[in-house]
Amino acid sequence: MNVAVIGIGRIGLPLAAAIASKGHRVFGCDIDAERVAAVNRGENPIPDEAGLSELLPALAASHALVATTDTATAVAQCDTVLFAVAVDVDGEGRADLEMLFGACDAVAKGLRPGTLCIFDTTLPVGTTRAQLAPRLESGGLVLGRDLFVAFSPERLLMGRVIEDLTKYPKVVGGIDRESGARAAAFYREVFGGEVYELANAETAELSKLSEGAYRDLNIALANELARVADAYGVDIAEVIRAANSQPYSHIHTPGTGVGGHCIPVYPHFLLQGRGPSSLSALGREVNDAMPAYAAARVDALLGGLAGKRVLILGLTFRPNVAVTPHTNAVDLLREFTARGAVVRGHDALLSEDGVRDLGFEPAPAPLAGYDVAVLHSYHRAYAALDWPAIAPLVLDARNALDRAALEAAGVRYVGIGRPATPD
Ligand SMILES: NC(=O)c1ccc[n+]([C@@H]2O[C@H](COP(=O)([O-])OP(=O)(O)OC[C@H]3O[C@@H](n4cnc5c(N)ncnc54)[C@H](O)[C@@H]3O)[C@@H](O)[C@H]2O)c1
């Protein structure tokens, strides 16, 4: 099969490589000429994506995977087109589809009769049918007769995309029965795993938003319970461990909010269109309030933050991936700065320019002499930090650290919903 993957970013590139590694010819289409050139040289632009560095050089050398900026020409040679172009929210919290529209317009120029187009990017319910499929219908091609369009969400974790591709069932829904059946057949042939063929594209779109909303709301519940735990001076880690020993309880871990361009974004898609979800709005509100709550907690512990030296460690949205959209580290910077603290940032995976791009003044080496250290993303590279040298107080913003080890080293510990070590 010849397959075009539109958008060879964090998701599209490992997806393209995984399909090419199964013996198919894949065109990776992107508007980023530098990325396209790097991929064609066999260089991996996403080194923290497991398995990709092993696959790419051979796939590029054999032309099993060819990257290109000429989307229309690539699409004209393909039976199937997968869209992995990102969708974010605009200033009003509405889905910003501009990049995806651009991709559709470029693809439409190359489509031939019989092509199957699958949208992988998470979308508000109804978007595939109402806004995307019609844009593909150019040059006399008619949906349902010449063109087949389906939605099939990526259910992957950045950093382990290739492994996850076959780990969970693939969910598909077409804009008509034939499109859904063709999309299901495509995934069965390429990955061989279980495929859930849903009634239509809208069902598949809502299933992906449901996964995201569940996780955002679950974390919101954990965060609210953490605040209750603080009010009673009990440790939320103990509470959750006990509660989750019952098989129907799956409470997530509290922390200073939710980052990345998935979980904090998708609930907004449920706030627009039909049947707006007020619970999704509330979850966003609870999670977005956590950075301010954490800063206030430290403020109270130290009797004020004015002039205090604060180090925020791990600025990416989660550990071990160099990805920063919607990272809560930026919210922590804002909240600590607003209380008069002098904040520095450090990230083991980002360059100093990358740290500055997030608005932080980079911490000079060695990491030492702060009043408080805030651990945001606990990268593997931070496993052997000299905490006592860094600061006498550590805020564990993700409840990820070994509290007992820190306390044994003489460091005062406070977590989210976890009592501070007595002074
Ligand atoms: N990142 C995740 O963990 C994750 C997980 C599950 C699902 N997803 C879904 O995958 C989507 C893509 O996420 P990502 O992290 O890969 O984004 P990304 O920003 O890393 O990649 C998107 C790529 O699309 C390219 N692009 C933009 N406009 C284009 C056009 N007109 N034609 C061709 N290429 C174009 C960009 O240059 C970029 O390389 C997300 O919106 C989300 O719905 C992401």
The ligand as a Gaussian input file, in Angstrom:
#p B3LYP/6-31G(d) Opt

LIG

0 1
 N        1.036000      14.546000      21.189000
 C        0.325000      13.585000      21.762000
 O        0.669000      13.016000      22.801000
 C       -0.951000      13.121000      21.150000
 C       -1.570000      11.993000      21.654000
 C       -2.720000      11.554000      21.054000
 C       -3.231000      12.244000      19.985000
 N       -2.592000      13.353000      19.500000
 C       -3.180000      14.039000      18.349000
 O       -2.234000      14.220000      17.331000
 C       -2.303000      15.567000      16.855000
 C       -0.929000      15.967000      16.380000
 O       -0.113000      16.144000      17.516000
 P        1.455000      16.267000      17.417000
 O        1.965000      16.231000      18.805000
 O        2.013000      15.297000      16.461000
 O        1.636000      17.754000      16.804000
 P        2.955000      18.391000      16.213000
 O        2.776000      19.884000      16.330000
 O        4.165000      17.751000      16.801000
 O        2.930000      17.977000      14.667000
 C        2.088000      18.530000      13.724000
 C        2.865000      18.638000      12.416000
 O        1.962000      19.062000      11.404000
 C        2.665000      19.929000      10.531000
 N        1.736000      20.700000       9.732000
 C        1.042000      21.811000      10.065000
 N        0.289000      22.232000       9.030000
 C        0.493000      21.346000       8.023000
 C        0.007000      21.222000       6.692000
 N       -0.859000      22.102000       6.174000
 N        0.438000      20.200000       5.936000
 C        1.334000      19.307000       6.425000
 N        1.821000      19.377000       7.680000
 C        1.416000      20.382000       8.457000
 C        3.559000      20.729000      11.440000
 O        4.630000      21.326000      10.741000
 C        4.011000      19.646000      12.444000
 O        5.216000      19.029000      12.022000
 C       -2.825000      16.381000      18.051000
 O       -3.567000      17.508000      17.658000
 C       -3.693000      15.389000      18.756000
 O       -5.009000      15.472000      18.296000
 C       -1.463000      13.808000      20.060000

